[in-house]
Amino acid sequence: MGAAGVAVTAATMLTNALAYLVPMLGARRLDPADLGALATVLALGAIAAVPGFGLQIAVAVHRARHGPTPTGRLALLTAGATTGVTVVAAPLLTVLLRLPVALTLLLAATTFATVLAGRWLGELQGDQRFLRLSAGMTVLALGRYGGLIAGLALDGGAVTALLLATVTGLLALPLLARLARSARPGPPAAPEGDLRPTHVMTACAATLAMLTISYADLILARQLLPADGSGAYAVGSVLTKGALWAPQVVTLLALPHLARGDRRARALGLAVILACGAVLVAAAAVGGELALRLAGGADYLHLAGEAPLFAATGALYAVVFLLINDRVASGARFPAAPLWVATAGLAGAAVLVAPRTVEGVLICALGTAALTAAVLAWLVLRPGDPSRRP
């Protein structure tokens, strides 16, 4: 398990490194208009990829609980539906966001590959073949970003870079299928254990809710604060995202155990995430100035006093993410409902109550994260949870 954790962490770090390399190269190789267009398309691609994460979670949970079962048809349905929506929205996106038509159409093709990949990653995760999962994550990262990086490095322009990304993304799919084909053999699941579209939709809704609440404070800061305050909050939020995503490998490793109702795995996962969060908050308290200097430069050192609060917000959301995954894995009805309520509460508090300052928005975000974690802990840990399906 330790080797698996290291491997998955390395694959995650590679994915993040490649994702950060794309805008860095784009800033140096593209003119401002093309850079803005490519950045917008990549942001849309991140949103369109949510069904892929939902598909992965649903397949992993179902496979861990019921064993191998056919997933190809549902995966194609999920990828095809997402791609279809993207194609239908392409003309509107082209007009509203002033994007080249070629970019919006290529976005649909890359979306198909990214979403479909969730099938094989979910099979590997559900089988606890974590070393193969790390290899699959690496293959997907190279498929998603390798073509983009090559196209930008060759000065090919935004359209050429995305075209190459489409090709490499599609080429990654047979490699992922080969990795998953060697996963745990076994008899097919019983008919009553079939994976259904509703399972994928539930996981997608939870994934979307997690992304929404984790970025809501940043969006609110952009809307409510002056330009310098919004920029300062964006720099501080780097610490939030670091504390949020650093322990996510724990959630990934724990998910198959959570699907089988393993309380010990849940307790261990919570302990590790809480310990990681405590370390990161302490590090932000001691080295806040250094962290902010690295994140944004010397102009943002005045935020050093708030650095532990930014880190604490991310650490609490890391706990929230594990608990939401537990609710999805255990079959709870409407597992993401608390997150949507919390997001609405955060927006209301920030708009109606909090001072229009960095500290005001930050306190709202921290309070929301703490309250959400407490509510979810009560829902998950209470005996005889009536919201869970048998």
C-alpha positions, 0 to 999 in steps of 0.5 A: 500500500505504501508503494501504491501511495507513492506511485499514485502520488507521483502520477498525480504530481506529473499530471499537475506539472504537465497541466502547469507547463501548458500555460507557461509555454502558451504565455511564451509561444502564443500571442495574447488573443490565442493564449486567451482562447486556448486558456478558455478552451482548457477551462471548458475542458476541465468542466467537461471532464467532470463526467469522466471523474464521475464515471471513474468513481461509479465504476470503482465503487461498483467493481469493489462492491460487486466484482467485474461487470460490463462497463463498456456500453455505459462508458460509451454512453457517458462519453458520447452524451458529454461529447454531444452536449459539447458539440451542440454548445459549440456554436454558442461558445464560439459566439459568446466567448469569441472562440475559433470554431476549430477550437470548440470542435476539437474540445468535443473530441478531447472531451470524448477521450478524457471521459471515456478514460474514466472507465478503465481508471475506475476498473483499476481503482476498484480492483485496487491495482494501484500500481497499474492505476498510477501507470494509467494516470500517467498515460492519461496525463501524457495523452491530455497534455503531451500533444498540447506541449509538443504543439506549443513547443513547435510554435504550432499555434492554439489550433495545432496544439489542441489537434495534437492533444486530440490525437494523443488523447485518443491514442492513450485509450488503447493503452489504458484498455490494455492496462485494465484488461489484466485487472482482477479476473472473476465472474460477472456481477449478478444482474441486480448488481448492474452498473446503471446510469443513475450511479454515474449521474450521482457520482458526477453530481458529487464531483461537480459539487466538490469542485464548485464549493472548492472554487466558490470563495475564489469566484466570490472574491473576484466578484466582491473585492476590488482588483488588488483584493481579488488578486491577493485572494487568488495568491492566498488560495494557492495555499488552500488548493495545496492543502486540499489536493495534497492528501487526495491520494488517501481518498483515492486509495480508500474508495474501494474499501469505503465501497465495502463498508470498511469503517477502519479504512474510513477512520484511518483515512480521516486520521491521515488527512487530519494529520496532513492538514495539521502539518500544512497549517502549522507550516503555513503559520511558521513559513507563511511569508516564504509560501506567499513569496513563492506563490505570488512574490514579495507584493503579497507578504502582507497576507502572511497572517492569513496564511494558516487560515487559507491552509486550514480551509483547504485542509477542512475541504480535504476532509469533506472530500473524503466524507463525500466519497464515503457517502457516494461509495455507501449508496447514500441518497443525494450525497452531494446535497450538503455541498450545494446547501453549503455553497449557497450559504457561503455565497449568501454570507459573503454577499450579505454579511461579510466585509468586502475584504480578503479577511471577510471572504476568507472567514466565510470560506473557513466557516463554511468548510468547518461547518460542512465537515462537521455536518458530513461527519455527523451524517457519515458516522451516525449509526443507522444512517437512513439515507443509505441504500441497503 
